[in-house]
Amino acid sequence: LTPIIARIGPFFCRRISSSSILMGDVASKSGGGLKHFVLGTPLSYETISKSNPNAKRAVMATGCFWGSEKTFWRLPKGIISTSVGYCGGKSSDPPSYEFVCSGTTGHAEAVQVVYDPNQVSYVDLLRAFWESHDPTQGDGQGGDRGTQYRSAIYYTDDDQRKLAKSSKSAYQNALKAAGKMADITTQIDKLDKFFIAEDYHQQYLAKPGNRQYCSAQPQSISLPDYSQWAPADISPIHHPTLSQRFWQEHGPKPHCVINSPNTPIKWL
């Protein structure tokens, strides 16, 4: 089957097999009954939270959401589900991928991570976020250009806001200490609406017939130790659960998303 490129305005959408696209497909507000292709869990945060009231969610954007999502679902513990979608836009109605690609809706391609905070910390997710892309590239990441590919964190509560802002400052210092002087352009905003994207985008890199593509530009620079940037009034529940040795062995590296298996990392 011939891949196609949707082009709207000055921006290009990535190549998608024509067999994957149903004309008129749009995102959904919740994900309905969709299941995670790798983990087998519901995509919907609302569905998960009914049976697991301790579940939390984090919403982050690092560019093309195909690779971003795989970064998070492969974390070794505490990840209940992940889904890709659209966030930070102007409309209260679910958009289509093609309209998001126009660069005119204001949405970012984002990943929703539903997690158990007793097993994995929001700080661990922030470390995966910062280290898995170049947050200084403005409206784009790698070869993907447009506002939909911007770096962003959408917080759900005040603790997440404090941690996002504090970690941003810490990572900015780490970049500059390594000689990378560009300013971080990551948007940090309160989560309004997250629209789960069309089914063919969910866990895309794990599905048969996918195009192995990831434009992320990890900088091989570590987020400083949490003790150096933890907000003074933050709950101890946010202390990271993944060790420095884990990040040394399994932290994001160039091309790691494409070269890694689809299953979660095994780690004691």
WOHUDA-V356352 format. One record per helix or strand of 3 or more residues. SS is the DSSP state (alpha for helix, beta for strand). FROM is the first residue (numbers start at 1). LEN is the number of residues. Records with the same first field share a line. If there is no record, write none. Layout:
SS: FROM-LEN ; FROM-LEN
This chain:
alpha: 18-3 ; 45-7 ; 65-9 ; 97-5 ; 122-10 ; 147-3 ; 158-20 ; 199-3 ; 204-3 ; 226-3 ; 236-3 ; 244-7 ; 256-4
beta: 55-8 ; 79-9 ; 108-9 ; 151-5 ; 187-4 ; 194-3
